[in-house]
Structure formats: C-alpha cells, structure tokens
Amino acid sequence: MRMRVLASVMAGTAVAVLLAGSSGEALAGGSSPVVTSVEPNLGQGATGAPVVVRGFNFVRGSVLSFPGNGVTVISTMFVSNTKLRAVVTVAPDAPAGLRGATVTNPNGL
C-alpha cells in the first residue's frame, strides 16, 4: 500500500503528521490524539466562548486543555473522531501569545 505523509507546520508549534492511503483515507498511527486546528482564535477576556477543535484520534471522553495560566476549558464535547466542540474562558489578565492545544483521551494518550 502506498502512503502519503501530509505535514502542517506553523511557527512556534509542533508538527502534525497525517498518514493517508492512496485514496486519501487517514491512516493515523497509534491512538494518540493530534490537534490540527482550534477555531476561532480567542483574546483576553473571552467568556464561555465556543471553539471547534479539529484533528484525529479523538474518542468519547476526550478533554481539551491549554498550557499556562489564564485559559480555562469549561467543557469538551465529542462530535467525531476528527472533531470536538469546547467552551473556553480566557482571563482578562491572561498572558498574550500563542498556546498549543492538547487533547487527552480517557486512556491517558
């Protein structure tokens, strides 16, 4: 079987790699979740803001988190193995800048 490797690189972030078969189906290795996008970008003072998380290897019970202080994930809802919805609050005094989003599955991966 032929595979393609698709990589998305953004300054200051980790590289997300998606393995795809010749017909485009995802062949993500392992069961660790990978985040490819979080939209929309939120600013200081956002309260109860809905966000959409896209990636792969999400399962029921997946939880979104952000490093550092000032960003709180109120809830995470499983939509599909490639999409989550979350509600996020950003404190008015949260440090500005990009943050890497992390999704953790119930098995700890």
Beta strands, then each sheet from edge to edge (+ up, - down):
strand 1: 3-8
strand 2: 16-21
strand 3: 34-39
strand 4: 49-56
strand 5: 63-65
strand 6: 71-80
strand 7: 83-90
strand 8: 102-104
sheet 1: 1+ 2-
sheet 2: 3+ 4- 7+ 6-
sheet 3: 5+ 8-
end
